[in-house]
Amino acid sequence: MTTDGLRDDLLGRVEGRVERFASDREPSTVLDPAADAEARALLALTDWDPETGGTDLDAEIGLAAAWLYWCRAQAHGATADDEAEVDVAIAVALFTPLHADYRELLPPELCSLLEADDLPPSDPGMVRYHEHLASGDSAALDDAVDLLRVTAIREDAPRHWSNLCGAMRLRYLIREARADVDDAVDAGRRAVERSDPDDPELASRLSNLGSALLARHDGLGCGNGDHDGDPDSDLDGAVEALRGAVDHADHDDPQRPVFQANLAAVLSTRFAWSGRQDDIDQAVAICRSALAMGLPDDETLAAALSTLGATLRARHSTGDAISGPADLDEAVEVGKWSVQVAPGEPTALINLASTLSARFELGRDVTDLTRAEEAARDALAHAHTDASAARTARDTLSTVLQARFDQTGEPVVLDEAVDLLSADLDGLIHDGRGDDDGQTLDRQTPDRLLTASSAFLTRYEATGRIADLDDAVALAERAAAHTAAGHPLRRRALLATASVLQTRAALRGAPADLTAAIRAARAAFADGPRGRTEHVGVRTILAAVLLDEFEAGGGDTVLAEAMERLHEAMRRSDGTVDHALCLSSLSAALSIRFEVAGRPDDLHEAVRTGRLAVAETPETSWQRPLRLGTLAAALRTRYEAFGALDDLREAVERAREAVASAPPGSPARVGNLSTLSGALQTLWIGPGEDSGLDEAVASAREAVATTDPADRRLAGRLSNLASALQARAVAASATARGSASAADLDEAADVALRAVSAAAPGSLDHAGMLSNVARTLWLQYRARGTRSDLDAAIDAGRAAVGMTPPDHPDRTTYLHNLAEALADRSRGNPDDSDRADLDAALEAFGEAAAIATAPPIRRLFAARAAGRLAASTGRGEAAAANLAAAVRLIPAATWPGLDRPSQELNAASTEGVTGEAVAWALGCGTPTTALELCELGRSVLWTHSIDARVSPAALQVVAPGLAIRLAELSAARNRAAVATSGRL
């Protein structure tokens, strides 16, 4: 074979091995002894020896052989350090003379080092540094730092200090040792100070200094403390240094675009901290300029593209208003380009995944979420040799999977999201202090803590695992403790803390948790949220804790502020995935305000926003049951206020749907079981439909069984079960199915007493539960005649009335329950105590009828009961007065502001009372009063028979102002004050 033929043959073999290794990363391709023999034979054709070198190196042969030895160093890995060192030394020796003319064909990391200071490869510090870059050997890096430090001190030349700066910064990024980054900054400053203004390497040295300052800023910003450095000063210094690098680089310098991309990254970081809009706008413009000039190699091109994508994403997400999809669309395209340029590069894939996930949040295109998941999984698969990149890939994939779970509700997806983070949890924190070896808190730790907290909180909300909630609290609190004031993650950490503590406060009723949640939410709001996501998150969480504060006794100003924050969040979330959450939160808040102020518009708006929230929530989302439950509660409240049976029936169906779609044991299912039970009980109390009482009991029983004993809502759910059992017992007795009545009443009494024991003493909830006990014991007395049950019922009833404000609408119900028990005891007493009980019963009925804030129909029932009790005991004047009061309440109880079915139902409930009142008026010698009552009763009946009125629906069309006023009056007179015993 001719020399040319041999050359082509050997060159083809060597190049083929390099190409195959680059494709499949199979070590044997380049580590085969034949590979070394082929490279040596090829080099021998140019009189160049791997050990001794040579003087005349053929460029094509030199590049092929150099790449083979470079690949061999990578293939050895950490298990063969000696062999790797030999191979990297050969590669560096071959690449160095080719650098000037064939820079674009050399490894980018080697180019940056050679261009920084053009140290000869024989410099021992740089040789060891190159070996570390090729093999990842930590010992080689330590040797390089020591050797470079000695050389820098001895020579005191700018290039030596700059090389030391780069090596120290790299070691800091790997090990997080504070002393390393301080030394890197010091060395970088010495390099710049010792450089002449016209030194062609000054730009590179400024870039090195800027990178070191940025690294120290990142470390100080994590809340590591105990350092004299100023994070803001370091960040400003990094911007100044990198601007200097760009200014000092010639326009045709191939490194200038690299400096520009680095400057853009630093400006983006400063924007995240300071919110300066000009920083992020400049970062985008500088990145675009760098790309337009052209980057020297694919690796730096991919890095610049990733920087531009992240910068565009930051500008979109933290802008003062929704900027539309333009920035995100460009960021996605840039991310795709980056991945094409550097296939399998983890950072490019992570950035693409994050950008696609952000665009999904804006536009709700599930395709974006699917592609984000694919990119994150690909990043994780390619990051197996880079621990830091692997952690970031796991974090990114976990975040994407949490978004996926929000859409699908698949438990396996959420479990994987948690599992991806669990491997890192034990090593996330070092009790907030550096270890003895000088290591500090990882720069990515706060972000990782918050991602993990979110995953654990979501799993608690989906499954009810208490341990997950406690883990979520601990992780969020640690993140808040380790983000310094002003850190871009500070607000996110405060919000996460507020959210998890509010959730735990709702579970356990711990005032300290609620107080801490309010403090954290207010701090986040005061810190000045930036961008749509932060604005919406801060406002919805602050509103949630304020509503809890209001329900715990806060004043009207607290409720007003909560409503204001929710309306602000609504406006900012329009068109995003957060909008459904804001709608549902607003629905719940409007229902609360209606119960306080009685404004009909609030209740109608609560139903409307509740419907929209359900419509905007995917059917597979784990949050759909929560939103269905909120809508069901609003519909039930509107029925109780206005009497529309369609609302009540829809409330039942929505609650059933919520229960069916929630995972077993999840908080959403437990809460919706109680909601369903309450709606079914109302269906019996109102229109008298008892077909759902078995379901009401079963739902309430499951709710109690699946509520954690430490949950403060257990008392309400026990009381709800007692009410359901009580209702079924009464319904059974009324239909001659008495066999079921005694067992239900026994259980109802036991459960009602457990509810009282679990309730917070002195609260209105406690009063309602005591009244529920009183009614259950009274029903037991009615069924069995046991006097002790009756006495206990009266004691519980008096206690309930005693802790209820005089003008509270629920007081009517509590007084009525007490009066019925007193009346029964007055009939059974053989001595004068019957008169005292009778007087007390009549007084209780009378007070119940006189409470103006109570629903008219309940007041009417109390007045009628008082009249009949007085009549049965020969107290004619009292009978006449009370029955007359009942008749005078008929117009209010059946007035035209109610819908037709409710008017008919209430009218039927008053049957006979007019005749009784007229008879007793005549018997007491007051014929004028008798005539008045007769005419009043007849006029009501005639009015409803003729139905000579404009319907509310028609009035809304022809006179909307009058319709609103009519609804307001209706609510003021007929708003249902639900007995606390029925609250969930």
Summary of the structure (lengths in Angstrom):
residues: 984
radius of gyration: 38.8
end to end distance: 93.6
largest distance: 141.8
contacts: 3661
relative contact order: 0.03
helix: 78%
strand: 0%
